[in-house]
Amino acid sequence: MKVIKVAIIVGVGYLGYGYYQGGLTKESPFSGEWKSNKELSMKELYKKGLTQKQESFFRKVLGNMTYSISGNSWESTFNGETHSSTYTVESENKGCYDIKFSDGIKNCCLIDGNLHIPSKIGPLSFNEVFSPE
């Protein structure tokens, strides 16, 4: 699939989102409400070498973040603090998307209906898993 253009704008108004392929507009595959899935994220951490000593900390932190993604807005909420960002889908390959945010590009994947987002907490880099709410 060739991605030609993506229009994303954060703000009060909704201007829409789409990537264009053969004249058709597809809805954002990320639209909806997503909540950090603690158990699936812990499995990802174990793959990256999580120690028993670190486990307690991550069990407290994971499962608390939510994403609200609507059209052109990507909003995250963690411990009562909400942050909004714009994003652009740069490319797609087999369910994984290069997503451009103001602070860089992340490769997010939709796997078995869950959104996998690269995260780094302390020394560990892993994919935090978010499930639809």
Secondary structure as GFF3:
##gff-version 3
##sequence-region A 1 133
A	DSSP	beta_strand	19	21	.	.	.	ID=ss1
A	DSSP	beta_strand	24	26	.	.	.	ID=ss2
A	DSSP	beta_strand	32	36	.	.	.	ID=ss3
A	DSSP	alpha_helix	38	47	.	.	.	ID=ss4
A	DSSP	alpha_helix	52	61	.	.	.	ID=ss5
A	DSSP	beta_strand	66	70	.	.	.	ID=ss6
A	DSSP	beta_strand	73	78	.	.	.	ID=ss7
A	DSSP	beta_strand	81	85	.	.	.	ID=ss8
A	DSSP	beta_strand	88	93	.	.	.	ID=ss9
A	DSSP	beta_strand	96	101	.	.	.	ID=ss10
A	DSSP	beta_strand	104	111	.	.	.	ID=ss11
A	DSSP	beta_strand	114	121	.	.	.	ID=ss12
A	DSSP	beta_strand	124	132	.	.	.	ID=ss13
###
